[in-house]
Amino acid sequence: MRFRFLILALFVSMQFACSDIKDKKSAKKSTYIKPSIDYKGNFRKGHFRKSVSTNKNAIKNQSRSRYYYQTKGKYKKKK
């Protein structure tokens, strides 16, 4: 009886742990902006807005990554 209770408790605790991980991953999703009409009366199409990083080094890392991939073959030794 105790063994079944331990297995059940372990299963439930693993479910809570996995659901917490899923919540953190889903926080990075983009949001859908509904179609609307702006103040001038123009129709604005619906679109997805990507999530924005709250990391203070995000812009620096982004530009460093962009530079790396743009100059990828620049510094390699050519045969």
C-alpha positions in Angstrom: 0.0 0.0 0.0 2.8 2.4 0.9 4.6 1.5 -2.3 1.6 2.5 -4.4 1.3 5.7 -2.6 5.0 6.5 -3.2 4.7 5.8 -6.9 1.6 7.9 -7.1 3.2 10.8 -5.2 6.3 10.6 -7.5 4.1 10.6 -10.6 2.2 13.6 -9.5 5.3 15.5 -8.5 6.8 14.8 -11.9 3.7 16.1 -13.6 4.0 19.4 -11.8 7.7 19.6 -12.6 7.0 19.0 -16.3 4.1 21.5 -16.5 6.4 24.2 -15.0 9.0 23.5 -17.8 6.2 23.8 -20.4 5.1 27.1 -19.0 8.6 28.6 -19.3 8.9 27.4 -22.9 5.5 28.7 -23.9 6.4 32.2 -22.6 8.5 32.7 -25.6 5.7 32.3 -28.1 4.5 35.1 -30.4 1.2 36.8 -30.0 -1.5 37.4 -32.7 -2.5 40.9 -33.3 -6.1 41.1 -34.6 -7.0 43.0 -37.7 -8.2 46.5 -36.8 -8.9 50.0 -38.1 -6.5 52.8 -37.1 -7.3 56.3 -36.2 -7.2 57.5 -39.8 -9.7 54.8 -40.8 -7.2 52.6 -42.6 -7.6 48.8 -42.3 -4.7 47.1 -40.5 -4.1 43.5 -41.3 -3.8 40.9 -38.6 -0.2 39.6 -37.9 2.0 37.8 -35.4 4.2 39.8 -33.1 7.4 38.0 -32.0 8.2 38.0 -28.3 10.9 40.4 -27.2 13.8 39.3 -25.0 14.1 40.9 -21.6 17.8 40.1 -21.4 19.9 43.2 -21.2 22.6 41.8 -23.5 20.1 40.7 -26.2 20.9 43.4 -28.7 24.6 42.9 -28.2 24.3 39.1 -28.7 22.1 39.6 -31.7 24.6 41.9 -33.5 27.5 39.6 -32.6 25.7 36.6 -34.0 24.8 38.6 -37.1 28.4 39.6 -37.6 29.6 36.0 -37.2 27.3 34.6 -39.8 27.8 37.4 -42.3 31.6 37.0 -42.1 31.6 33.3 -41.6 34.1 32.4 -44.4 36.1 35.6 -44.1 38.7 34.5 -41.6 38.9 30.8 -42.6 42.1 29.5 -44.1 41.6 28.9 -47.8 43.2 25.9 -49.3 
